[in-house]
Amino acid sequence: MRVIQTERIGYERKEIELILEKMDPESAFTVQRHLYYPYLFFEYMLNRKSFFHPLEGNIGCTVDGVNKIGALADTFPRLEKKTVPRQAVIENTLELTDAEPIAENFLLNHIVNKKKILSVPKLQLTKQMVFYRPYWIVEGKSKASERFLLMVDAVSGKYHPLH
């Protein structure tokens, strides 16, 4: 067993099966297992004094703990400590110190391109942490007996086909 910081589950096992069956009544769905995927969260204070384009406030970024890809974070994830089986946790391949430049570069590129500014703003790191996002692995079976797998985000309910 392992203790991790994880986001709270928004969609339970049976809910996921019912939602998928309503979306595709021609198929049957069975949740096979639960996984926890690693992310590294960084929050920065942004302060850029400028007459035409002042920028001020906090901005967040998550870095995928396996693929090392940055993404904007709208809000700080709602986390809880949870004891989970080790085999349910996908191993993080990135340390916070290695992910910080990825997050900072991602945010700076986003700010410069989105706000169309010439000078790079200063970012001051205010928070950093590793957390895990819960996913359900769901097997689907169509009436033609074709089997397929979906990875369903247990927080948002969004799904992705697995090959």
DSSP file with accessible surface (Angstrom, degrees, kcal/mol):
  #  RESIDUE AA STRUCTURE BP1 BP2  ACC     N-H-->O    O-->H-N    N-H-->O    O-->H-N    TCO  KAPPA ALPHA  PHI   PSI    X-CA   Y-CA   Z-CA
    1    1 A M              0   0  139      0, 0.0     2,-0.3     0, 0.0    82,-0.1   0.000 360.0 360.0 360.0 156.9    0.0    0.0    0.0
    2    2 A R  E     -A   84   0A  54     82,-2.6    82,-3.0     2,-0.0     2,-0.5  -0.999 360.0-133.6-144.3 139.4    1.1    3.6   -0.6
    3    3 A V  E     +A   83   0A  92     -2,-0.3     2,-0.3    80,-0.2    80,-0.2  -0.833  36.8 166.9 -95.9 125.3   -0.1    7.0    0.7
    4    4 A I  E     -A   82   0A   7     78,-2.5    78,-2.4    -2,-0.5     2,-0.6  -0.914  41.7-114.3-132.9 161.4   -0.6    9.6   -2.0
    5    5 A Q  E     +A   81   0A  62     -2,-0.3   127,-2.2    76,-0.2     2,-0.3  -0.880  49.4 172.0 -91.3 120.9   -2.2   13.0   -2.5
    6    6 A T  E     -Ab  80 132A   0     74,-2.7    74,-2.4    -2,-0.6   127,-0.2  -0.942  36.0-106.3-133.3 154.0   -5.0   12.5   -4.9
    7    7 A E  E     -A   79   0A  18    125,-2.0    72,-0.2    -2,-0.3     2,-0.2  -0.449  49.5 -96.8 -71.4 152.8   -7.9   14.5   -6.3
    8    8 A R        -     0   0  109     70,-1.4     2,-0.3    -2,-0.1    -1,-0.1  -0.490  39.6-109.0 -73.2 140.9  -11.3   13.5   -5.0
    9    9 A I        -     0   0   33     -2,-0.2   146,-0.2     1,-0.2     3,-0.1  -0.515  32.4-178.8 -71.4 129.2  -13.3   11.1   -7.2
   10   10 A G  S    S+     0   0   42    144,-2.7     2,-0.5    -2,-0.3   145,-0.2   0.665  72.5  42.6 -98.8 -24.4  -16.2   12.8   -8.9
   11   11 A Y  S    S-     0   0   75    143,-2.3    -1,-0.3     4,-0.0   146,-0.1  -0.971  76.1-150.0-130.0 117.9  -17.6    9.7  -10.6
   12   12 A E     >  -     0   0  107     -2,-0.5     4,-2.3    -3,-0.1     5,-0.2  -0.317  34.5 -94.8 -82.0 167.9  -17.9    6.4   -8.9
   13   13 A R  H  > S+     0   0   98      1,-0.2     4,-2.0     2,-0.2     5,-0.2   0.892 123.0  42.9 -48.9 -56.2  -17.6    3.0  -10.6
   14   14 A K  H  > S+     0   0  138      1,-0.2     4,-2.5     2,-0.2    -1,-0.2   0.875 111.3  56.0 -65.9 -35.9  -21.4    2.4  -11.1
   15   15 A E  H  > S+     0   0   88      2,-0.2     4,-2.7     1,-0.2    -1,-0.2   0.916 107.2  49.8 -59.6 -45.1  -22.0    6.0  -12.2
   16   16 A I  H  X S+     0   0    4     -4,-2.3     4,-2.6     1,-0.2     5,-0.3   0.933 110.8  48.9 -61.2 -46.4  -19.4    5.6  -15.0
   17   17 A E  H  X S+     0   0   19     -4,-2.0     4,-2.3    -5,-0.2    -1,-0.2   0.930 113.3  47.1 -60.6 -43.8  -21.0    2.4  -16.2
   18   18 A L  H  X S+     0   0  104     -4,-2.5     4,-2.0     2,-0.2    -2,-0.2   0.913 112.2  49.4 -65.7 -42.7  -24.5    3.9  -16.2
   19   19 A I  H  X S+     0   0   68     -4,-2.7     4,-2.0     1,-0.2    -2,-0.2   0.938 113.1  46.5 -62.6 -45.4  -23.3    7.1  -18.0
   20   20 A L  H  X S+     0   0    8     -4,-2.6     4,-2.3     1,-0.2    -1,-0.2   0.901 111.2  51.9 -65.7 -39.0  -21.5    5.1  -20.7
   21   21 A E  H  < S+     0   0   71     -4,-2.3    -1,-0.2    -5,-0.3    -2,-0.2   0.858 109.5  50.1 -67.6 -32.1  -24.4    2.7  -21.2
   22   22 A K  H  < S+     0   0  181     -4,-2.0    -1,-0.2     1,-0.2    -2,-0.2   0.883 112.1  48.0 -69.7 -36.7  -26.8    5.7  -21.6
   23   23 A M  H  < S+     0   0  101     -4,-2.0    -2,-0.2     1,-0.3    -1,-0.2   0.854 130.3  19.9 -71.0 -34.8  -24.4    7.2  -24.2
   24   24 A D    ><  +     0   0   57     -4,-2.3     3,-1.9    -5,-0.2    -1,-0.3  -0.694  64.7 173.9-138.0  81.3  -24.1    3.9  -26.1
   25   25 A P  T 3  S+     0   0   95      0, 0.0    -1,-0.1     0, 0.0    -4,-0.1   0.664  76.9  69.1 -65.4 -13.0  -27.0    1.5  -25.3
   26   26 A E  T 3  S+     0   0  112      2,-0.0   117,-0.8   116,-0.0     2,-0.3   0.524  98.6  58.8 -80.8  -6.3  -25.7   -0.9  -28.0
   27   27 A S  E <  S-C  142   0A  15     -3,-1.9     2,-0.4   115,-0.2   115,-0.2  -0.861  73.7-134.5-124.0 158.1  -22.6   -1.7  -25.8
   28   28 A A  E     -C  141   0A  53    113,-2.5   113,-2.2    -2,-0.3     2,-0.4  -0.900  21.4-157.1-109.5 142.1  -22.0   -3.1  -22.3
   29   29 A F  E     -C  140   0A   9     -2,-0.4     2,-0.4   111,-0.2   111,-0.2  -0.968  12.2-179.6-126.5 137.3  -19.5   -1.5  -20.0
   30   30 A T  E     -C  139   0A  78    109,-2.5   109,-3.1    -2,-0.4     2,-0.4  -0.990  27.0-131.0-135.6 123.9  -17.6   -2.9  -17.1
   31   31 A V  E     -C  138   0A   5     -2,-0.4   107,-0.3   107,-0.2     3,-0.1  -0.607  24.1-176.1 -71.4 125.2  -15.1   -1.0  -14.9
   32   32 A Q  E     -     0   0A  93    105,-3.3     2,-0.3    -2,-0.4   106,-0.2   0.856  54.4 -25.9 -91.4 -43.0  -12.0   -3.2  -14.7
   33   33 A R  E     -C  137   0A 132    104,-1.3   104,-2.8     2,-0.0     2,-0.4  -0.980  53.8-108.4-164.3 174.6   -9.8   -1.2  -12.3
   34   34 A H  E     -C  136   0A  32     -2,-0.3     2,-0.3   102,-0.2   102,-0.2  -0.911  29.8-172.3-116.1 135.7   -8.8    2.1  -10.9
   35   35 A L  E     -C  135   0A  20    100,-3.0   100,-2.9    -2,-0.4     2,-0.5  -0.946  16.5-145.5-127.4 154.8   -5.5    3.9  -11.6
   36   36 A Y  E     -Cd 134  89A  12     52,-2.6    54,-2.7    -2,-0.3    -2,-0.0  -0.981  16.8-158.2-121.3 120.2   -3.8    7.0  -10.2
   37   37 A Y  E     -C  133   0A  29     96,-2.7    96,-2.7    -2,-0.5     2,-0.2  -0.820  18.8-119.1-104.1 134.3   -1.8    9.1  -12.7
   38   38 A P  E     +C  132   0A   0      0, 0.0    27,-2.4     0, 0.0    28,-0.3  -0.489  33.4 169.7 -81.7 138.4    1.0   11.4  -11.6
   39   39 A Y  E     -CE 131  64A  39     92,-2.9    92,-2.8    25,-0.2     2,-0.5  -0.977  24.8-141.3-136.4 152.3    1.0   15.2  -12.1
   40   40 A L  E     -CE 130  63A   0     23,-2.4    23,-2.4    -2,-0.3     2,-0.4  -0.969  19.8-152.3-115.1 126.2    3.2   17.9  -10.7
   41   41 A F  E     -CE 129  62A   2     88,-3.4    88,-1.9    -2,-0.5     2,-0.4  -0.835  13.5-178.1-105.1 136.6    1.5   21.2   -9.8
   42   42 A F  E     -CE 128  61A   0     19,-2.8    19,-2.6    -2,-0.4     2,-0.4  -1.000   6.3-168.1-132.8 132.9    3.2   24.6   -9.8
   43   43 A E  E     -CE 127  60A  34     84,-2.7    83,-3.1    -2,-0.4    84,-1.6  -0.977  10.5-172.3-120.3 134.6    1.6   27.9   -8.8
   44   44 A Y  E     -CE 125  59A   1     15,-3.0    15,-2.4    -2,-0.4     2,-0.5  -0.938  23.6-129.5-124.4 148.8    3.3   31.2   -9.6
   45   45 A M  E     -CE 124  58A  79     79,-3.0    79,-2.3    -2,-0.3     2,-0.5  -0.851  27.0-154.8 -93.0 131.4    2.7   34.8   -8.7
   46   46 A L  E     +CE 123  57A  15     11,-4.0    11,-1.9    -2,-0.5     2,-0.3  -0.928  20.5 167.3-111.6 126.7    2.7   36.9  -11.8
   47   47 A N  E     +CE 122  56A  70     75,-1.2    75,-0.6    -2,-0.5     2,-0.5  -0.871   3.1 161.6-144.2 106.8    3.5   40.6  -11.5
   48   48 A R  E     - E   0  55A  29      7,-3.4     7,-2.2    -2,-0.3     2,-0.5  -0.950  24.6-151.9-129.5 109.6    4.3   42.7  -14.6
   49   49 A K        +     0   0  162     -2,-0.5     2,-0.3     5,-0.2    -2,-0.0  -0.704  35.3 142.6 -81.5 124.6    4.1   46.4  -14.3
   50   50 A S        -     0   0   41     -2,-0.5    -2,-0.1     1,-0.1     0, 0.0  -0.943  50.9-135.1-160.8 143.2    3.2   48.0  -17.6
   51   51 A F  S    S+     0   0  183     -2,-0.3    -1,-0.1     2,-0.2    -2,-0.0   0.928 106.3  29.5 -67.1 -44.9    1.0   50.9  -18.6
   52   52 A F  S    S+     0   0  162      1,-0.2    -1,-0.2     0, 0.0    -2,-0.0   0.851 135.1  21.1 -86.6 -38.1   -0.6   49.1  -21.6
   53   53 A H  S    S+     0   0   94      2,-0.0    -1,-0.2    -4,-0.0    -2,-0.2  -0.490  71.0 176.9-133.5  67.0   -0.6   45.4  -20.4
   54   54 A P        -     0   0   86      0, 0.0     2,-0.4     0, 0.0    -5,-0.2  -0.472   9.9-165.2 -71.2 141.2   -0.2   45.1  -16.7
   55   55 A L  E     +E   48   0A  22     -7,-2.2    -7,-3.4    -2,-0.1     2,-0.3  -0.998  16.9 157.6-128.2 130.2   -0.4   41.5  -15.5
   56   56 A E  E     +E   47   0A 152     -2,-0.4     2,-0.3    -9,-0.2    -9,-0.2  -0.990  28.6  54.5-153.6 140.6   -0.9   40.6  -11.8
   57   57 A G  E    S-E   46   0A  32    -11,-1.9   -11,-4.0    -2,-0.3     2,-0.3  -0.845  78.8 -48.5 136.2-168.1   -2.2   37.5   -9.9
   58   58 A N  E     -E   45   0A 100     -2,-0.3     2,-0.3   -13,-0.2   -13,-0.2  -0.796  42.1-173.1-105.3 148.8   -1.6   33.8   -9.6
   59   59 A I  E     -E   44   0A  36    -15,-2.4   -15,-3.0    -2,-0.3     2,-0.3  -0.994   8.4-153.5-140.9 140.4   -1.3   31.3  -12.4
   60   60 A G  E     -EF  43  73A   7     13,-0.7    13,-2.2    -2,-0.3     2,-0.3  -0.856   9.8-175.6-120.5 155.7   -1.0   27.6  -12.2
   61   61 A C  E     -EF  42  72A   0    -19,-2.6   -19,-2.8    -2,-0.3     2,-0.4  -0.996  10.8-153.8-145.4 141.0    0.4   24.8  -14.3
   62   62 A T  E     -EF  41  71A  24      9,-2.7     9,-2.0    -2,-0.3     2,-0.5  -0.923   8.8-154.3-111.5 146.6    0.5   21.0  -14.2
   63   63 A V  E     -EF  40  70A   0    -23,-2.4   -23,-2.4    -2,-0.4     7,-0.2  -0.987  25.8-116.5-119.6 126.8    3.2   18.9  -15.7
   64   64 A D  E  >  -E   39   0A  20      5,-2.6     4,-1.6    -2,-0.5   -25,-0.2  -0.444  20.2-143.7 -60.6 124.0    2.4   15.3  -16.7
   65   65 A G  T  4 S+     0   0    0    -27,-2.4    28,-2.8    -2,-0.2    29,-0.3   0.538  94.3  31.2 -73.7  -5.8    4.5   13.1  -14.5
   66   66 A V  T  4 S+     0   0   48    -28,-0.3    -1,-0.2    26,-0.2   -27,-0.1   0.739 128.5  32.2-113.6 -50.2    5.1   10.6  -17.3
   67   67 A N  T  4 S-     0   0   97      2,-0.1    -2,-0.2     1,-0.0    -3,-0.1   0.504  93.6-133.2 -91.8  -9.1    5.1   12.5  -20.6
   68   68 A K     <  +     0   0  105     -4,-1.6     2,-0.4     1,-0.2    -3,-0.1   0.853  52.9 146.6  62.9  39.3    6.5   15.7  -19.2
   69   69 A I        -     0   0  109     -5,-0.1    -5,-2.6    37,-0.0    -1,-0.2  -0.910  40.4-135.4-111.2 134.5    4.0   18.0  -20.9
   70   70 A G  E     +F   63   0A  12     -2,-0.4     2,-0.3    -7,-0.2    -7,-0.2  -0.502  22.8 177.1 -87.1 154.9    2.7   21.2  -19.3
   71   71 A A  E     -F   62   0A  43     -9,-2.0    -9,-2.7    -2,-0.2     2,-0.1  -0.983  34.5-100.8-151.9 148.9   -0.9   22.4  -19.1
   72   72 A L  E     -F   61   0A  71     -2,-0.3     2,-0.5   -11,-0.2   -11,-0.3  -0.443  29.9-148.4 -67.8 144.8   -2.7   25.3  -17.6
   73   73 A A  E     -F   60   0A  20    -13,-2.2   -13,-0.7     1,-0.1     3,-0.1  -0.974   8.5-166.3-117.7 118.6   -4.4   24.7  -14.3
   74   74 A D  S    S+     0   0  158     -2,-0.5     2,-0.3     1,-0.1    -1,-0.1   0.884  73.6   7.6 -69.0 -42.4   -7.6   26.8  -13.7
   75   75 A T  S    S-     0   0  111    -16,-0.0    -1,-0.1     3,-0.0     3,-0.0  -0.939  87.2 -89.6-138.1 161.9   -7.8   26.0  -10.0
   76   76 A F        -     0   0   80     -2,-0.3   -33,-0.0     1,-0.1    -2,-0.0  -0.543  56.9-107.4 -69.3 130.7   -5.8   24.3   -7.3
   77   77 A P        -     0   0   10      0, 0.0     2,-0.8     0, 0.0    -1,-0.1  -0.339  24.6-118.3 -63.9 141.6   -6.8   20.6   -7.3
   78   78 A R        -     0   0  166    -70,-0.1   -70,-1.4    -3,-0.0     2,-0.3  -0.737  46.9-171.0 -79.0 112.0   -9.0   19.5   -4.4
   79   79 A L  E     -A    7   0A  27     -2,-0.8     2,-0.3   -72,-0.2   -72,-0.2  -0.737  21.5-178.4-113.9 156.0   -6.8   16.9   -2.8
   80   80 A E  E     -A    6   0A  66    -74,-2.4   -74,-2.7    -2,-0.3     2,-0.4  -0.982  33.0-111.7-144.7 149.1   -7.0   14.3   -0.1
   81   81 A K  E     +A    5   0A 154     -2,-0.3     2,-0.4   -76,-0.2   -76,-0.2  -0.696  43.3 177.2 -79.3 136.1   -4.5   11.8    1.4
   82   82 A K  E     -A    4   0A  61    -78,-2.4   -78,-2.5    -2,-0.4     2,-0.6  -0.999  30.9-134.7-143.3 141.7   -5.4    8.3    0.4
   83   83 A T  E     +A    3   0A  85     -2,-0.4   -80,-0.2   -80,-0.2    -2,-0.0  -0.873  38.5 169.4 -95.7 120.6   -3.9    4.9    1.0
   84   84 A V  E     -A    2   0A   4    -82,-3.0   -82,-2.6    -2,-0.6     2,-0.1  -0.903  41.4 -87.7-130.5 158.2   -4.0    2.9   -2.3
   85   85 A P    >   -     0   0   51      0, 0.0     3,-1.7     0, 0.0     4,-0.4  -0.402  36.0-126.6 -64.6 140.1   -2.5   -0.3   -3.6
   86   86 A R  G >  S+     0   0  142      1,-0.3     3,-1.6     2,-0.2   -83,-0.0   0.863 108.6  59.8 -55.8 -37.8    1.0    0.2   -5.1
   87   87 A Q  G 3  S+     0   0  157      1,-0.3    -1,-0.3   -52,-0.0     0, 0.0   0.672  97.8  60.6 -70.4 -10.9   -0.1   -1.5   -8.4
   88   88 A A  G <  S+     0   0   12     -3,-1.7   -52,-2.6   -53,-0.1     2,-0.6   0.557  90.5  84.3 -88.9  -6.6   -2.8    1.2   -8.8
   89   89 A V  B <  S-d   36   0A  11     -3,-1.6     2,-0.4    -4,-0.4   -52,-0.2  -0.851  72.2-142.9-103.9 122.1   -0.2    4.0   -8.9
   90   90 A I        -     0   0   55    -54,-2.7     2,-0.1    -2,-0.6    -2,-0.1  -0.705  36.0-110.0 -77.8 129.0    1.5    4.9  -12.2
   91   91 A E        -     0   0  109     -2,-0.4     2,-0.3     1,-0.1    -1,-0.1  -0.387  23.0-124.6 -68.5 135.4    5.1    5.8  -11.3
   92   92 A N        -     0   0   38     -2,-0.1   -26,-0.2     1,-0.1    -1,-0.1  -0.612  20.0-169.5 -75.0 130.2    6.1    9.4  -11.6
   93   93 A T        +     0   0   83    -28,-2.8     2,-0.4    -2,-0.3   -27,-0.1   0.251  63.6  71.6-105.1  13.4    9.2    9.7  -13.8
   94   94 A L        -     0   0    8    -29,-0.3     2,-0.2     5,-0.0    -2,-0.0  -0.990  67.2-143.2-137.9 132.5    9.9   13.3  -13.0
   95   95 A E     >  -     0   0  130     -2,-0.4     4,-2.0     1,-0.1     3,-0.5  -0.587  30.8-113.7 -87.2 157.5   11.2   15.2   -9.9
   96   96 A L  H  > S+     0   0   45      1,-0.2     4,-1.9     2,-0.2    -1,-0.1   0.897 117.4  54.8 -57.2 -40.0    9.8   18.6   -8.9
   97   97 A T  H  4 S+     0   0  105      1,-0.2    -1,-0.2     2,-0.2    -3,-0.0   0.836 111.3  44.3 -66.2 -30.9   13.2   20.2   -9.6
   98   98 A D  H  > S+     0   0   94     -3,-0.5     4,-0.5     1,-0.2    -1,-0.2   0.778 114.4  49.4 -81.1 -28.4   13.2   18.8  -13.2
   99   99 A A  H  X S+     0   0    0     -4,-2.0     4,-2.5     1,-0.2     5,-0.2   0.751  92.7  76.4 -83.1 -23.8    9.6   19.7  -13.8
  100  100 A E  H  X S+     0   0   56     -4,-1.9     4,-2.9     1,-0.2     5,-0.2   0.923  95.3  47.0 -58.1 -46.7    9.8   23.3  -12.6
  101  101 A P  H  > S+     0   0   68      0, 0.0     4,-2.6     0, 0.0     5,-0.3   0.880 111.0  53.8 -64.1 -31.2   11.6   24.6  -15.8
  102  102 A I  H  X S+     0   0   49     -4,-0.5     4,-2.4     2,-0.2    -2,-0.2   0.945 112.2  44.1 -64.2 -46.2    9.0   22.8  -17.9
  103  103 A A  H  X S+     0   0    0     -4,-2.5     4,-2.7     2,-0.2     5,-0.2   0.937 114.9  48.1 -63.8 -46.3    6.2   24.5  -16.1
  104  104 A E  H  X S+     0   0   64     -4,-2.9     4,-2.8    -5,-0.2     5,-0.2   0.937 113.6  46.3 -63.7 -45.5    7.9   27.9  -16.1
  105  105 A N  H  X S+     0   0   95     -4,-2.6     4,-2.5    -5,-0.2     5,-0.2   0.911 112.4  51.5 -63.0 -41.5    8.7   27.7  -19.9
  106  106 A F  H  X S+     0   0   66     -4,-2.4     4,-2.3    -5,-0.3    -2,-0.2   0.948 113.4  44.1 -60.5 -47.2    5.2   26.5  -20.7
  107  107 A L  H  X S+     0   0    0     -4,-2.7     4,-2.9     2,-0.2     5,-0.2   0.918 113.0  50.2 -66.4 -43.0    3.6   29.4  -18.7
  108  108 A L  H  X S+     0   0   25     -4,-2.8     4,-2.8    -5,-0.2     5,-0.3   0.932 112.0  47.9 -62.6 -43.6    5.9   32.0  -20.1
  109  109 A N  H  X S+     0   0  102     -4,-2.5     4,-2.4    -5,-0.2     5,-0.3   0.922 113.3  48.9 -61.3 -42.6    5.3   30.9  -23.7
  110  110 A H  H  X S+     0   0   58     -4,-2.3     4,-2.9    -5,-0.2     5,-0.3   0.937 113.5  45.7 -62.6 -46.4    1.5   30.9  -23.0
  111  111 A I  H  X S+     0   0    6     -4,-2.9     4,-2.6     2,-0.2     5,-0.3   0.939 114.3  47.1 -64.1 -48.0    1.6   34.4  -21.5
  112  112 A V  H  X>S+     0   0   39     -4,-2.8     5,-1.0    -5,-0.2     4,-0.8   0.926 119.4  40.0 -62.5 -43.1    3.7   35.9  -24.3
  113  113 A N  H  <5S+     0   0  104     -4,-2.4    -2,-0.2    -5,-0.3    -1,-0.2   0.901 119.9  43.4 -74.6 -39.9    1.7   34.3  -27.1
  114  114 A K  H  <5S+     0   0  148     -4,-2.9    -3,-0.2    -5,-0.3    -2,-0.2   0.908 122.5  36.0 -73.8 -42.1   -1.8   34.8  -25.5
  115  115 A K  H  <5S-     0   0  107     -4,-2.6    -1,-0.2    -5,-0.3    -2,-0.2   0.517  99.0-133.7 -90.5  -8.2   -1.2   38.4  -24.3
  116  116 A K  T  <5 +     0   0  165     -4,-0.8     2,-0.3    -5,-0.3    -3,-0.2   0.940  49.3 155.1  55.7  51.5    0.9   39.5  -27.3
  117  117 A I      < -     0   0    8     -5,-1.0    -1,-0.2    -6,-0.3    -2,-0.1  -0.783  42.0-149.7-109.0 156.9    3.5   41.1  -25.1
  118  118 A L  S    S+     0   0  178     -2,-0.3     2,-0.4     2,-0.0    -1,-0.1   0.798  77.3  64.1 -94.3 -35.7    7.2   41.7  -25.9
  119  119 A S  S    S-     0   0   61     -7,-0.0    -2,-0.0     1,-0.0    -1,-0.0  -0.761  84.5-120.4 -96.7 140.8    8.8   41.6  -22.5
  120  120 A V        -     0   0   92     -2,-0.4   -12,-0.0     1,-0.1    -2,-0.0  -0.606  29.0-130.7 -79.2 127.8    8.8   38.4  -20.4
  121  121 A P        -     0   0    8      0, 0.0     2,-0.4     0, 0.0   -73,-0.1  -0.332  21.8-105.9 -74.8 162.4    7.1   38.8  -17.1
  122  122 A K  E     - C   0  47A 171    -75,-0.6   -75,-1.2    -2,-0.0     2,-0.5  -0.726  29.8-158.8 -87.0 135.0    8.6   37.6  -13.8
  123  123 A L  E     - C   0  46A  24     -2,-0.4     2,-0.6   -77,-0.2   -77,-0.2  -0.969   2.3-163.1-114.2 130.6    7.2   34.5  -12.2
  124  124 A Q  E     - C   0  45A 125    -79,-2.3   -79,-3.0    -2,-0.5     2,-0.2  -0.956  22.6-127.0-115.4 117.4    7.6   33.8   -8.5
  125  125 A L  E     + C   0  44A  51     -2,-0.6   -81,-0.3   -81,-0.2     3,-0.1  -0.427  36.3 165.1 -64.4 126.5    7.0   30.2   -7.4
  126  126 A T  E     +     0   0A  61    -83,-3.1     2,-0.3     1,-0.4   -82,-0.2   0.609  62.2  13.9-115.5 -22.8    4.5   30.1   -4.6
  127  127 A K  E     + C   0  43A  84    -84,-1.6   -84,-2.7     2,-0.0    -1,-0.4  -0.983  56.0 172.3-155.9 141.4    3.4   26.4   -4.4
  128  128 A Q  E     + C   0  42A  85     -2,-0.3     2,-0.3   -86,-0.2   -86,-0.2  -0.985  13.0 146.7-150.3 144.7    4.6   23.1   -5.8
  129  129 A M  E     - C   0  41A  38    -88,-1.9   -88,-3.4    -2,-0.3     2,-0.4  -0.973  40.8-115.6-168.5 159.0    3.5   19.5   -5.2
  130  130 A V  E     + C   0  40A  44     -2,-0.3     2,-0.3   -90,-0.2   -90,-0.2  -0.871  40.4 165.7 -99.2 134.9    3.1   16.1   -6.7
  131  131 A F  E     - C   0  39A   6    -92,-2.8   -92,-2.9    -2,-0.4     2,-0.4  -0.937  27.5-128.4-142.2 169.0   -0.5   14.7   -6.8
  132  132 A Y  E     -bC   6  38A  12   -127,-2.2  -125,-2.0    -2,-0.3  -128,-0.0  -0.953   9.6-146.5-124.2 139.6   -2.3   11.9   -8.6
  133  133 A R  E     - C   0  37A  49    -96,-2.7   -96,-2.7    -2,-0.4     2,-0.2  -0.897  23.8-125.6-104.6 131.7   -5.5   12.1  -10.7
  134  134 A P  E     - C   0  36A   0      0, 0.0    20,-2.1     0, 0.0    21,-0.5  -0.541  29.6-179.7 -80.9 140.3   -7.8    9.0  -10.5
  135  135 A Y  E     -GC 153  35A  14   -100,-2.9  -100,-3.0    18,-0.2     2,-0.4  -0.975  19.9-139.4-133.8 148.7   -8.9    7.2  -13.6
  136  136 A W  E     -GC 152  34A  11     16,-3.1    16,-3.2    -2,-0.3     2,-0.6  -0.902  11.2-144.6-103.3 138.1  -11.1    4.2  -14.3
  137  137 A I  E     -GC 151  33A   7   -104,-2.8  -105,-3.3    -2,-0.4  -104,-1.3  -0.925  25.6-169.8-101.0 120.7  -10.2    1.6  -16.9
  138  138 A V  E     -GC 150  31A   0     12,-3.0    12,-2.8    -2,-0.6     2,-0.5  -0.935  16.0-147.5-119.6 132.8  -13.4    0.5  -18.5
  139  139 A E  E     -GC 149  30A  43   -109,-3.1  -109,-2.5    -2,-0.4     2,-0.4  -0.850  16.4-164.0 -96.7 131.6  -13.9   -2.4  -20.9
  140  140 A G  E     -GC 148  29A   0      8,-3.4     8,-2.3    -2,-0.5     2,-0.4  -0.877   5.8-166.7-112.1 147.5  -16.6   -2.0  -23.5
  141  141 A K  E     -GC 147  28A  83   -113,-2.2  -113,-2.5    -2,-0.4     6,-0.2  -0.968  10.4-150.5-136.5 117.8  -18.2   -4.8  -25.5
  142  142 A S  E >   - C   0  27A  25      4,-2.6     3,-1.9    -2,-0.4  -115,-0.2  -0.327  33.6-103.6 -79.9 168.8  -20.3   -4.0  -28.6
  143  143 A K  T 3  S+     0   0  159   -117,-0.8    -1,-0.1     1,-0.3  -116,-0.1   0.791 123.3  62.2 -62.8 -25.2  -23.2   -6.2  -29.8
  144  144 A A  T 3  S-     0   0   73      2,-0.1    -1,-0.3     1,-0.1     3,-0.1   0.254 121.6-110.8 -83.2  14.0  -20.8   -7.4  -32.5
  145  145 A S    <   +     0   0   81     -3,-1.9     2,-0.5     1,-0.2    -2,-0.1   0.680  68.0 150.1  65.1  18.5  -18.6   -8.8  -29.7
  146  146 A E        -     0   0  134      2,-0.0    -4,-2.6     1,-0.0     2,-0.3  -0.728  34.7-148.8 -80.5 131.3  -15.9   -6.2  -30.4
  147  147 A R  E     +G  141   0A 149     -2,-0.5     2,-0.3    -6,-0.2    -6,-0.2  -0.785  21.9 168.0-101.4 144.6  -14.0   -5.4  -27.2
  148  148 A F  E     -G  140   0A  71     -8,-2.3    -8,-3.4    -2,-0.3     2,-0.4  -0.968  24.2-131.8-149.4 160.1  -12.5   -2.0  -26.5
  149  149 A L  E     -GH 139 162A  62     13,-0.7    13,-2.7    -2,-0.3     2,-0.4  -0.932  15.2-168.5-118.3 143.6  -11.0   -0.1  -23.6
  150  150 A L  E     -GH 138 161A  13    -12,-2.8   -12,-3.0    -2,-0.4     2,-0.6  -0.963  15.7-145.5-125.5 145.0  -11.6    3.4  -22.3
  151  151 A M  E     -GH 137 160A  39      9,-3.2     9,-2.2    -2,-0.4     2,-0.5  -0.964  23.7-163.7-107.0 117.8   -9.7    5.4  -19.8
  152  152 A V  E     -GH 136 159A   2    -16,-3.2   -16,-3.1    -2,-0.6     2,-0.5  -0.913  20.1-126.6-111.4 125.3  -12.3    7.5  -17.9
  153  153 A D  E  >  -G  135   0A  10      5,-3.3     4,-2.2    -2,-0.5   -18,-0.2  -0.558  15.5-154.3 -67.5 118.2  -11.2   10.5  -15.8
  154  154 A A  T  4 S+     0   0    0    -20,-2.1  -144,-2.7    -2,-0.5  -143,-2.3   0.611  90.8  47.6 -75.2  -9.4  -12.8    9.9  -12.4
  155  155 A V  T  4 S+     0   0   40    -21,-0.5    -1,-0.2  -146,-0.2   -20,-0.1   0.883 128.0  18.1 -93.1 -50.3  -12.8   13.6  -11.6
  156  156 A S  T  4 S-     0   0   41      2,-0.1    -2,-0.2  -145,-0.1     3,-0.1   0.672  91.8-127.3 -98.1 -21.3  -14.3   15.1  -14.8
  157  157 A G     <  +     0   0   25     -4,-2.2    -3,-0.1     1,-0.3     2,-0.1   0.419  60.1 141.8  85.1  -2.0  -16.0   12.1  -16.4
  158  158 A K        -     0   0  144     -6,-0.1    -5,-3.3    -5,-0.1     2,-0.3  -0.427  35.9-153.0 -71.2 150.4  -14.1   12.7  -19.7
  159  159 A Y  E     -H  152   0A 103     -7,-0.2    -7,-0.2    -3,-0.1    -1,-0.0  -0.902  15.2-164.2-130.6 155.9  -13.0    9.5  -21.5
  160  160 A H  E     -H  151   0A  89     -9,-2.2    -9,-3.2    -2,-0.3     2,-0.1  -1.000  26.3-119.1-135.9 132.4  -10.2    8.5  -23.9
  161  161 A P  E     -H  150   0A  85      0, 0.0     2,-0.4     0, 0.0   -11,-0.2  -0.469  24.3-147.3 -70.0 144.2  -10.0    5.3  -26.0
  162  162 A L  E      H  149   0A  67    -13,-2.7   -13,-0.7    -2,-0.1     0, 0.0  -0.918 360.0 360.0-109.1 142.6   -7.1    3.0  -25.3
  163  163 A H              0   0  226     -2,-0.4   -15,-0.0   -15,-0.1   -13,-0.0  -0.677 360.0 360.0-102.3 360.0   -5.6    1.0  -28.1
